[in-house]
Amino acid sequence: MKCPRCGSLEDKVLESRPSKDGLSIRRRRECLECGCRFTSYEKVELKPIVVIKKDGKHQNFDISKVERGIRACTEKIAIDPERLKETLENIENRIHDLAGSKRTVTSVQIGEETLKELYKLNHVAYVRFAAVYRAFDSLERFIEEIEKIAKES
């Protein structure tokens, strides 16, 4: 591993441990040239997941698109960055599970998984996302969704 300080390729691993989600390994390293200590992460490289859109087109899954949608619907809502990160990880892990060995998932599945996680994260963010995702076209539709949340809370 190349040292971030001096560029040397000579280092030793001081500590290795699995990440919380078990999908990567965190390694603490020390450069043998300059003594700099740094952290690296090792992850399994998976084949990309292909998303089948509503119009039948295909594109690679990109979690940053989900993140942009979530950030838009959580704008001006105080949400802990760690909880937001955890929500995105949960969505990404679920999408990987849904994709299975075929490595395909529909855009509808991504939207539904995002809604499930947003419901747990924040009800206002959930309604905002649902309004766009489910294309609410009337005030009644908003009210129905809010009443549904109120009954379940």
N, C-alpha and C positions, 0 to 999 in steps of 0.2 A: 504494500500500500504506500502510495507516495505521500511523504510528509508535507503537510500544508505550510510549514515554515521554511524548510531548506530544500525540499524536493527530493530528498534521498529516498531510495526504495528499500532501505534496510531498516526494519523495525521488529519489535517483538510484541506479542499479544500479552497483556497483563491480566486481562479478565474477559471472559465471554459469558453471556447470559441471554436466554430467550426474551423477546419482548413480551409485554403483557398479553398481546393478542396471539402470541405463539407463531406469528407469520414471518418473523425476522429474528436475527441474532445481533445483539449489540456487543461490540468488541472495543475494549479500551486498549490502546496501543501506545508504545513509546518508541520514538525515533532513536536508532542507535548512533546516529551522527550528531544530532544537536540536543537530544534529550526531551524534545517537545512531546507532550502527551496529547492524544486526540482520540476521538471516538469514530468508529465506522459501523455501518449497518449492512448486514447481508440478508438479501431477500431472494426467494425463489422467483425465477423469471417465468411467467406464464404466457401462453399464447394469448393474444389480445381477444377480448370479448367483442363480438359483433352485435350491434343494436339493430333490430329490425323496426324501422319507423312505421307510423300509421299509414304512410303512403307507399309502403313496401320497399323503400330505399334502405340501404345498409350503410352503417358507418361504425367505426371503432368506438367502444365505450370510453368516455372521458369523464372521470369523477369531477374534474374542474367545472364542467357544465352544471352538474348537480350543485356543486358548491356555489356557483354564481346565482342559481335560482334560490338557494337557501339564504344566501346573504341578502338578496333583494327582499325576500319576505320577512327577514329578521331585522331589517334596517330600522334604527331608532328603538329597538327593543334590547334591553340590557340582558345579554346572554353570555355566560362564562365561555371564553374561547376554548377551554378544555372540553366543555360539554358539546360545543359545536364540532370540535375535532372528533370527539367520540361518536357523535351522530353521523358524521361523514364516513367514519371507519365502519360503523354498523351497516350503513347503506351499501358501501362498497363490498363488504364481506357477504352480505345477503345477495347482492347481484352476482358475485362469483359463485355462490351456492346455486342460485337459480340457473346460471348459465351451464353448469355441469360440464360434461365431457364434450358436448356439442359446441360449447363456447359461444352460444347465442342467447340473447334475451330481447324481449320487446320493450319498446319505449313505454308502453302501458305498465309493464312490470316495474320499471324504474320509477315511474310516477307514483305508483301505489306504495312501493317500499319507502319512498321519500315521504309520502303522506303519513305512513305509520310512524316513522321516526319523528317527524315534526309534531305529531299529536302528543308524543311523549315529552318532547322538548318544550313546546310552548303553544298553547291553543290559539293565540292571536296569529302567530306565524303559520300555523296549520290552516286557518281560515284564509289568510292571504294567499298561500300557495294553492289551496283548493280552488279559490276563486278564479285563478288563472288556468290551472291545470284542467279543471272540470268545466271551464268556460261558463261561469255563472252569468246568466243573461237577465236576471231580475233580482229585485230586492228580496222577493219571497225566497229565492234560492239561498241567499245569504242567511236569512232568518231561519230557514230549515236547518242549515248546518250548525248555526249557533245554538239552536234549541236542542239539537242532537248532543252537542258537547255538554250543555247545561244539564241534561238528563243523566249523562254518564258520569258527571263530576260529583 
